[in-house]
Amino acid sequence: MRRVLAVGCCLALGSACGDDATSLPSADTGSGTAVATTNPTTTAAADETGPSLTSTTETADSTDSEIEPDPVALPFAHGIRLTRMTANQATQVQLVADGVEVAEADYNTRIISGRTTLLRAFWSLHADFVPRELIGRLVADYPDGTQLVQDFPLMVEGDSSDGGASFQWLLQPEQVVPGIRYRVRILEATEDGAEGELSDPPPILPLAGRGTLGVYDVPLEMEVVLVPVLHQWEGEECMPDILEEDVTALRNRLEQYNPLQRALVTVGDPMPYTDSIAMGGGFSPILSALAQHRAQENPEPQVYYYGLLDSCDGFPGGLGGQALGIPPLPPTPEMAGQRVSTGRWNGSGENASETFVHEVGHSQGRYHVVCSGGEAGPDLAYPHPNGRIGVWGFGIHDFQLRSPGGARDYMTYCSNEFVSDYSWELTMGVIEILTDWAINGVPENSNAPGLLWGAEYASGGEDWWTTAGDLPTAAITPGASLVVETATGSHTLPAWVYVRPDSDTVQFVAPRPDLHDVVALDWVHPDRVAPSRVPLAEIRDLVVTAP
């Protein structure tokens, strides 16, 4: 007999709920509460407990003859037929359609290992179906010979739907590994409880035999350092007080929206800032300071820096946050200085979390998604109209469902934001590369000259600094360059010139010249009539070695 991992049950989703999340238990608790949806208005029942079942192995049938018989044999449910099955770690994936297993190559998004996963099964009813409690049973066989059995009691009274009732099973992160063989069936709650006609085939999925859950098995993590900005202005000091629960709120939002096993979110040292935030350019001067702060601390290239600001002068008005830039993809360690963004504190980590994931999204290489119409520089490849997420979403921390048309991608300016299937796949490649750096290290680029950064604000001010790194070919702006004059002649370096997201600040990036030999620096852009002189005396020469 196979060793059993767990026997448990949890509650039906129902046709339910409001905006408040309700908790869903682990598979081995034996009871639980409903998963919530954000679009329907009624709330599902909570804290119901199913019957105490002693079954530990799957009932034998003609297609799974190697499974040993169930010691408590419950009959197949009558008057009901299973039609399809889904998995959801944030974006819904169809596992079985019309009784037939969907090939892993046809999944709309990848299912990753080590992440909480909601499995759901849907049905159709015979005309003579009598409402009653039924048992949804999941049996999962693992490559190591262990077996997971979950029983899900549900009062079935009508049709199932993605936004309402379904049989559901919750897999914990450690239960999601490659090679899982699964099958679900609907059983009567008692041995003599069958009423109505038994469907042919009986309520079981997949019909042909056990399915195999396609799992993408790579480490996926993000590292973010939260930098509290210490704003010192006119005798005042203003700085967010970031507590443990604030870090948890920010981490949970990041994990819900990104294909991760975990996010590593820590609080770094405060960064003093002594100018008025009202000097112009929105958060741009803060971003320049954060970029220099990151360069001085010289973290590993995969680490994101995010500034949290509670300004003494109340500025900038009308803005929630900004990013230093949108780095070209695929990510390179030499452009680590681009992984910088900032946003308002708004009193707590929960209140800051929406802006946090949006601005870090820019640092991951993401552009805006059009919804409100105010999103500048949008991603024209986004497939769903009006910024909708396109498929059903599920929050692994708040246990809420989001409908395809009711929720919007988190890179829009619209409310009720969540992650789309498009975003899930787009960011996964970035996260995988950065996680590999963290685990296996980054090959040193001994030829990297370092980078010269410059920010020109609409107010007329500017900042110049250097960091480690190199300019990738994909980032070079045609017609832009840095002209380096020395005592013995001049030469020209390629450059990247762009306008920072949600800003009118012009950002200039070029290979760092040998500042000891420079007489003058001029940066050239095809949109400008004359070159712009770089103030040599104002360049902060920070990290000058390759990362």
C-alpha positions, 0 to 999 in steps of 0.5 A, a space after each residue: 500500500 502506498 504511504 499517504 501524505 494527507 487526507 483532508 477537506 475544505 469548503 466549496 467556493 459557492 457563488 460568492 463574495 465581496 471584497 474582503 478575503 476569507 482564508 482557505 486552510 491547508 489540505 490536512 486541516 479537515 475543515 475550512 472556509 470559502 475562497 472569495 471572488 471579487 465580482 459577485 456580491 453575495 458571500 459564501 458560507 464559512 467555517 463548515 466542516 465536512 464528514 469525518 472520512 477515513 479513506 486513505 487511498 483512491 477507489 479502484 477502477 478499470 483504468 487505475 487498477 494499480 491503485 489499491 481499493 478504498 477501505 471505505 468504498 463510497 459510490 459515484 455520485 448520481 445525476 452529475 457529470 464532471 466536465 472540466 478542471 483548472 489549476 490556479 496559482 494567480 492565473 487560471 490554467 485549463 487542465 481538463 476540457 470536456 473530460 480530456 486532459 490538456 497537454 502541458 504545451 497548450 497551457 496558457 501559462 506555466 504552473 511553477 513548482 513550490 507555489 500554492 495551487 488551487 485546483 477546481 472541478 466543474 460539473 453539469 447536472 441531470 434533469 432529475 438531480 436531487 440537491 444534496 451534499 457530495 464529496 469531491 475526491 482528489 487523489 495525487 500520486 507523487 514520484 516518490 511513491 507517496 499519495 495525497 488524498 483530499 476530500 471536499 464536501 459540498 452541498 450541490 444545488 445547481 450549476 457550477 461556474 468559475 465565479 461560483 460553486 465548484 469542487 476545490 482542492 488546495 495544494 500547499 507549496 511543498 505539494 507542487 512538484 513535477 511528475 504529479 499524477 492526479 485524478 478527481 471523482 465525485 462521490 456520494 457522501 454516504 454508501 446508500 445516498 445515491 439518487 438519480 441516474 449514474 452518468 456514463 461515463 461516471 463523474 471522474 476526470 480525466 476520463 482516460 485515466 490519471 492526468 499528469 500536472 505539468 510543473 515548471 521546476 526552476 527557482 523563482 525569487 525576487 530580492 527587494 530592499 526597501 529604503 526609507 527616505 529620511 526627508 529633512 526640510 525646514 527643521 522637520 524630519 519625515 520618514 516612514 516607520 516600516 514595521 514587520 506587518 508592513 513588510 509582510 503586506 508588501 511582500 505578499 502583494 509582490 508574491 501574488 502578482 509575480 511567478 515566485 516561490 518567494 520574495 525576499 523583502 528587507 528594510 535597508 538603511 534610511 537615505 537622508 534627503 535635504 532638498 524640497 521635493 517641490 523642486 520639480 520633476 516629481 519623484 525624479 530627484 529622489 530617484 537620482 539620489 536612490 540610484 546613487 545610494 544603490 551604487 554606494 551600497 553596491 548590492 548584487 545585481 539582481 537586487 531591486 531598491 525601492 524608496 518609500 517616501 513621506 515628504 515633509 513638504 507634501 510634494 510631489 502632488 498628484 503622483 504615487 510613484 515613479 521608476 528610474 527607467 524601463 531596462 531593456 530585456 533580457 536583463 543584464 547584470 551590467 544594467 543593475 543600476 536601473 533596478 531603482 524605483 520609489 513611491 509614497 508611503 501612504 501610512 502603511 505597507 498595505 496602502 503603499 503596496 499597489 504602487 510598489 508592485 507597479 513601479 517595481 514592474 517598470 524595473 522588471 522591464 514592463 511598460 504600462 497597460 492601457 485602461 484609463 487612457 492616461 497610461 503613457 508609453 503603453 505595451 502595444 502587445 498586451 492582448 486583452 482589451 481595456 487592460 483586463 486580466 483575461 483569465 480568472 485570477 486567484 490570490 495565494 495570500 488573500 484567497 480571492 478570485 478575480 474575474 477576467 473582465 472585472 480586474 485590470 492588469 497591475 500596470 494600468 492606472 485602473 483600480 481592482 488590479 491583479 496579474 494577467 496571464 500575459 504579465 505572468 509569462 512576461 515577468 517569469 523570464 526576467 525573474 528566472 534570469 535574476 534568480 540564477 544570478 543569485 544562486 550561481 553568481 554572475 560572470 565578471 565582465 572585466 571589460 565593463 567600463 562603468 556607466 555615466 548617468 545624467 538626469 536633466 529635470 524640467 526645473 533646470 536642475 541636473 544630477 550626474 554620477 557614475 556606477 559599475 556596469 556596461 551599456 548593452 547594445 539593445 539600449 543604444 539610442 540611434 544618433 545619441 552619443 557622448 563626445 569626450 574631449 581630452 588633451 590629445 584629441 576627442 572620441 565618441 561613445 554610444 549613449 542611451 537617452 530616454 524620458 523616465 516613466 511618468 516624468 519629463 526628466 531626461 535620463 542619459 546613460 553612456 559608458 564611463 570615460 576616464 575622468 582623469 584625462 577629460 577636458 570636456 564632455 558633451 552629450 548629443 541627441 538627435 532631437 537637440 540642435 546643439 550638444 549639452 555640456 556635462 558639468 565635470 565638477 558635479 559628477 559623483 564618481 561612485 562605484 567604478 569597478 564591474 559588478 
